[in-house]
Amino acid sequence: MKKQQVLLICTGILLVVFLFKFGKTAAPGKSADRTSVQNQPIAFDFESFIDFSKKNLTPSQSAYITGLENSVIRGAVKDQQIKVYHQLAHYWKDSLNQNIPYIGYIGKASRLENSEKSLTFAARNFFETSREVNEPSIKNWMSGEAEDLYNKALAINPANDSAKVGLGAVILFSGTHSPMEGIKLIKEVAEKDSTNMYAQFMLGYGSIVSQQWDKAIERFEKVLSKEPENGEAMLLLAEAYEQKGDKANARKWYEKEKEMLKKLAKERNEKVPDEFIKALDDRINALK
């Protein structure tokens, strides 16, 4: 099977987990990618996106956001702006269920705070969300923001392993650099600290990309030994077994993923959408 086909299978199944865990990323009232293609410029502009998104809100919602935007007062402007950015971020996410404005404002706040912790947190939000977005202009914006924020965190502390692995992961997924540049950064951390599961996970993903199935299996099994409910690692482990030709183990891990999704839904008093279960059942049945 060609590398592109492998990655399409992985991405299609992984999208199930991303959507179930993180929810919508579109502007209000529109589907994620269709909205972007029709209304966004080639180079994504966050402020334009916010202006467009506000038009889909109720007058009271839009007025509340505008009030926050205009609430910065003279004096401690920087501290006030950070506070406002956090208020805007959480209103968009918690009240309007919109993730793109959330991560955009968290990124703005982190740049003003300019702390290792805030920059790394914002960068990882950009990176993780970029992986569930297909529209190129938004995806490129998110990847670029993540890379810049990780670099800023590393400028403060070059020994920040979390930022180093994150930057390596962005490079691995972005398509704008050689994947080996990212793998090199991640390996530096994994060789120094074999218990860093984020580094182990990303090295496993790198092995998927390079079709080194045995190495991928070794990495993901190590991750799952420490993080038994890591659904993404489960899916990628199942994929690695499938591509290796080990149908029994592939079925086992797809089944475990289905069980975990149901458990997660039960804890949240929800139901796993039928299409999610069908996507997994299709993979399992194809391996019988």
C-alpha positions as CSV (number, residue, x, y, z in Angstrom):
1,M,0.0,0.0,0.0
2,K,1.3,3.5,-0.9
3,K,2.3,5.9,1.9
4,Q,-0.5,8.3,0.8
5,Q,-3.1,5.6,1.2
6,V,-1.8,4.6,4.6
7,L,-2.0,8.2,5.9
8,L,-5.5,8.6,4.5
9,I,-6.6,5.6,6.4
10,C,-4.9,6.9,9.6
11,T,-6.3,10.4,9.2
12,G,-9.8,9.2,8.5
13,I,-10.0,7.1,11.6
14,L,-8.2,9.6,13.8
15,L,-10.7,12.3,12.8
16,V,-13.3,10.2,14.6
17,V,-11.4,10.7,17.9
18,F,-10.5,14.4,17.3
19,L,-14.1,15.4,16.6
20,F,-15.5,13.3,19.5
21,K,-13.0,14.7,21.9
22,F,-12.7,18.4,20.8
23,G,-15.9,19.2,19.0
24,K,-16.5,21.7,16.2
25,T,-13.9,24.1,14.8
26,A,-16.1,26.0,12.3
27,A,-17.6,29.4,12.3
28,P,-21.1,29.4,13.9
29,G,-23.8,27.9,11.8
30,K,-21.4,26.7,9.0
31,S,-19.5,23.5,8.3
32,A,-15.8,23.8,9.0
33,D,-14.2,23.4,5.6
34,R,-17.0,24.6,3.3
35,T,-17.1,27.9,5.2
36,S,-13.4,28.4,4.9
37,V,-13.2,27.7,1.2
38,Q,-16.0,30.1,0.3
39,N,-15.3,32.9,2.7
40,Q,-11.7,33.0,3.7
41,P,-8.8,34.5,1.7
42,I,-5.9,32.3,0.6
43,A,-3.8,33.7,3.4
44,F,-5.9,33.2,6.6
45,D,-6.5,36.4,8.6
46,F,-7.7,35.8,12.1
47,E,-9.3,39.2,12.6
48,S,-11.2,38.8,9.3
49,F,-12.4,35.4,10.5
50,I,-13.6,36.9,13.8
51,D,-15.5,39.7,11.9
52,F,-17.1,37.1,9.7
53,S,-18.0,34.8,12.6
54,K,-19.6,37.6,14.6
55,K,-22.1,38.1,11.7
56,N,-23.4,34.6,12.4
57,L,-24.1,35.4,16.1
58,T,-27.2,36.9,17.8
59,P,-27.1,40.7,18.3
60,S,-26.6,40.2,22.0
61,Q,-23.7,37.7,21.6
62,S,-22.0,40.0,19.0
63,A,-22.5,43.1,21.3
64,Y,-21.0,41.2,24.2
65,I,-17.9,40.3,22.2
66,T,-17.6,43.9,20.9
67,G,-17.8,45.2,24.4
68,L,-15.0,43.0,25.5
69,E,-12.9,44.0,22.5
70,N,-13.4,47.7,23.4
71,S,-12.9,47.3,27.2
72,V,-9.1,47.9,27.4
73,I,-8.5,50.9,29.6
74,R,-5.6,53.3,30.0
75,G,-3.0,52.4,32.5
76,A,-2.0,48.7,32.8
77,V,-2.9,48.1,29.2
78,K,-0.8,45.0,28.8
79,D,-2.4,43.2,31.8
80,Q,-5.8,44.4,30.8
81,Q,-5.4,43.1,27.2
82,I,-4.2,39.7,28.5
83,K,-7.3,39.5,30.6
84,V,-9.6,40.5,27.8
85,Y,-8.0,38.0,25.4
86,H,-8.6,35.2,27.9
87,Q,-12.2,36.4,28.4
88,L,-12.8,36.4,24.6
89,A,-11.1,33.0,24.2
90,H,-13.3,31.3,26.9
91,Y,-16.5,33.0,25.7
92,W,-16.0,31.7,22.2
93,K,-15.2,28.3,23.4
94,D,-17.5,27.8,26.4
95,S,-20.5,29.8,25.3
96,L,-20.3,29.5,21.5
97,N,-18.5,26.1,21.1
98,Q,-16.0,27.6,18.6
99,N,-12.4,26.4,18.9
100,I,-10.6,28.6,16.3
101,P,-11.3,31.9,18.0
102,Y,-10.4,30.2,21.3
103,I,-6.9,29.2,20.2
104,G,-6.4,32.5,18.4
105,Y,-7.0,34.6,21.5
106,I,-5.0,32.2,23.7
107,G,-2.2,32.7,21.3
108,K,-2.5,36.5,21.5
109,A,-2.5,36.3,25.3
110,S,0.5,34.1,25.4
111,R,2.6,36.4,23.3
112,L,1.8,39.3,25.7
113,E,2.5,37.1,28.8
114,N,5.7,35.8,27.1
115,S,6.1,33.0,29.6
116,E,7.4,29.5,28.9
117,K,4.2,27.9,30.2
118,S,1.7,30.1,28.3
119,L,3.7,30.0,25.0
120,T,3.9,26.2,25.1
121,F,0.3,25.8,26.1
122,A,-0.9,28.0,23.2
123,A,1.5,26.3,20.7
124,R,0.2,22.9,21.5
125,N,-3.4,24.1,21.1
126,F,-2.6,25.4,17.7
127,F,-0.8,22.2,16.7
128,E,-3.4,19.8,18.0
129,T,-6.2,21.7,16.3
130,S,-4.3,22.0,13.0
131,R,-4.3,18.2,12.7
132,E,-8.2,18.1,12.5
133,V,-8.5,20.9,10.0
134,N,-8.3,20.2,6.2
135,E,-8.7,23.7,4.8
136,P,-5.2,24.7,3.7
137,S,-5.2,28.4,4.7
138,I,-6.4,27.7,8.2
139,K,-4.1,24.7,8.6
140,N,-1.1,26.6,7.4
141,W,-1.9,29.5,9.8
142,M,-2.2,27.2,12.8
143,S,1.0,25.4,11.9
144,G,2.9,28.6,11.5
145,E,1.6,30.0,14.8
146,A,2.5,26.8,16.6
147,E,6.0,26.8,15.2
148,D,6.5,30.5,16.1
149,L,5.2,30.0,19.7
150,Y,7.3,27.0,20.3
151,N,10.4,28.9,19.1
152,K,9.5,31.7,21.5
153,A,9.3,29.3,24.4
154,L,12.6,27.7,23.5
155,A,14.2,31.1,23.3
156,I,13.3,31.6,26.9
157,N,14.4,28.1,27.9
158,P,16.3,26.0,25.3
159,A,16.0,23.0,27.7
160,N,12.2,22.9,27.6
161,D,11.6,19.3,26.4
162,S,7.9,19.8,26.0
163,A,8.5,22.7,23.6
164,K,11.2,20.8,21.8
165,V,9.0,17.8,21.1
166,G,6.2,20.1,20.2
167,L,8.3,21.9,17.7
168,G,9.5,18.6,16.2
169,A,5.9,17.4,15.9
170,V,4.9,20.6,14.1
171,I,7.8,20.2,11.7
172,L,6.9,16.5,11.2
173,F,3.2,17.3,10.3
174,S,3.5,20.7,8.6
175,G,4.8,19.6,5.2
176,T,6.9,22.8,5.0
177,H,10.1,21.2,6.3
178,S,11.9,17.9,6.0
179,P,10.2,15.4,8.4
180,M,13.7,14.4,9.5
181,E,14.2,17.8,11.0
182,G,11.3,17.2,13.3
183,I,12.3,13.6,14.1
184,K,15.8,14.8,15.1
185,L,14.4,17.2,17.7
186,I,12.1,14.6,19.1
187,K,14.8,12.0,19.3
188,E,17.0,14.3,21.3
189,V,14.4,14.4,24.0
190,A,13.5,10.6,23.8
191,E,17.2,9.7,24.1
192,K,17.6,11.9,27.1
193,D,14.3,10.8,28.8
194,S,12.8,7.5,27.6
195,T,9.8,8.1,29.9
196,N,8.7,11.1,27.8
197,M,5.6,9.6,26.3
198,Y,4.8,12.5,24.0
199,A,8.2,12.1,22.4
200,Q,7.7,8.3,22.2
201,F,4.3,8.9,20.6
202,M,5.6,11.3,18.0
203,L,8.5,9.0,17.1
204,G,5.9,6.3,16.6
205,Y,4.0,8.6,14.3
206,G,7.2,9.3,12.4
207,S,7.6,5.5,12.0
208,I,4.1,5.3,10.5
209,V,5.0,8.1,8.0
210,S,8.1,6.2,7.0
211,Q,6.3,2.8,7.0
212,Q,8.5,1.3,9.6
213,W,5.7,-0.8,11.2
214,D,7.8,-2.7,13.8
215,K,9.3,0.5,15.1
216,A,5.8,2.1,15.2
217,I,4.4,-0.9,17.1
218,E,7.2,-0.7,19.6
219,R,6.7,3.0,20.3
220,F,2.9,2.9,20.6
221,E,2.9,-0.2,22.8
222,K,5.3,1.7,25.1
223,V,3.0,4.7,25.2
224,L,0.0,2.5,25.9
225,S,1.8,0.7,28.7
226,K,1.9,4.1,30.5
227,E,-1.2,5.7,29.0
228,P,-3.7,2.9,28.5
229,E,-6.5,5.2,27.4
230,N,-4.6,7.1,24.8
231,G,-7.1,6.6,21.9
232,E,-4.9,8.0,19.2
233,A,-2.0,5.7,20.1
234,M,-4.5,2.8,20.0
235,L,-5.6,3.7,16.5
236,L,-2.2,4.1,15.2
237,L,-1.0,0.9,16.8
238,A,-4.0,-0.9,15.1
239,E,-3.0,0.7,11.8
240,A,0.6,-0.4,12.2
241,Y,-0.4,-4.0,12.9
242,E,-2.8,-3.9,9.9
243,Q,-0.1,-2.6,7.5
244,K,2.3,-5.3,8.8
245,G,-0.3,-7.9,8.0
246,D,-1.1,-8.9,11.6
247,K,-4.9,-8.8,11.3
248,A,-5.6,-10.4,14.7
249,N,-3.7,-7.7,16.6
250,A,-5.1,-5.0,14.3
251,R,-8.7,-6.1,15.1
252,K,-7.9,-6.3,18.8
253,W,-6.7,-2.7,19.0
254,Y,-9.6,-1.3,16.9
255,E,-12.0,-3.1,19.3
256,K,-10.2,-1.6,22.2
257,E,-10.6,1.8,20.7
258,K,-14.3,1.3,20.2
259,E,-14.7,0.2,23.8
260,M,-12.8,3.2,25.0
261,L,-14.9,5.6,23.0
262,K,-18.1,4.1,24.5
263,K,-16.6,4.4,28.0
264,L,-15.7,8.0,27.4
265,A,-19.2,8.7,26.1
266,K,-20.8,7.0,29.2
267,E,-18.6,9.1,31.5
268,R,-19.9,12.2,29.7
269,N,-23.5,10.9,29.7
270,E,-23.4,11.0,25.9
271,K,-23.6,8.5,23.1
272,V,-20.9,7.8,20.6
273,P,-22.2,8.9,17.2
274,D,-23.2,6.0,15.0
275,E,-20.8,7.1,12.2
276,F,-17.9,6.8,14.6
277,I,-18.7,3.2,15.5
278,K,-19.4,2.4,11.9
279,A,-15.9,3.7,10.8
280,L,-14.3,1.4,13.4
281,D,-16.6,-1.5,12.6
282,D,-15.7,-1.2,8.9
283,R,-12.0,-1.5,9.7
284,I,-12.6,-4.5,11.9
285,N,-14.9,-6.3,9.4
286,A,-12.4,-5.7,6.6
287,L,-9.8,-7.6,8.7
288,K,-11.8,-10.7,9.2
